[in-house]
Amino acid sequence: MIRLAIKMTFWGFLGLIALPSLVPGETPATEPSRPETGANLETTVHAARVAGAVAQEVGSICSRQPALCESGRALADAAIARAQEGLVVASGLIARARTAEPAPEPTDV
């Protein structure tokens, strides 16, 4: 279930980033969800240990390479700003659909 939530957050964020550059009126297709398969306990415990080790490594990278963290922060800020623009576009499309206004004709870019 958590894996599905992470995937939805990731793809939703990417969709919001791409939305401002798309022609208004077009809606992106959603990826069909796949049913979760059961995994045995040993594999799950091993995956949790590996994830913990990776999280610890990522957490200490800023103390070793501060320039990398600064550029990563700048990239994240730019992506968040672009996603906010996409959210504004999406809310405008939803509001237009609720008021039953016809969608604008696509223009050639």
Steps between C-alpha positions, in 0.01 A plus 500: 500500500784738579662414169183605319488829693864574415438424133190718494689788662793468261292478182262770618792733565643429155158559348473837671845594373407411141149647505589868433682408180210292365229643282204607717206267468702182464504272801788262563419130497533321833703186541288200601582373846632149540386280785752456779665159526584344834865473598641268761620637833871438437503710183307777672742513794799506265342782297438698820864460606625611159263799504631598845859483381420710194317759713799524734737546204281768342468677834877534537572614144447870578780498757738345247400697188321827582505620137297198396233583758485863386449405135247235599309754707496742204370223274231406752393865536468534121299177477269609781443839337416327171264260681324797661446648153355167392270498801370845402436378144328184628276695737408733214408204281290349779324830566429541128358147484276566799355814343446311172693749291626361169869421496716739295613381159860372493746735336804404301815570697 
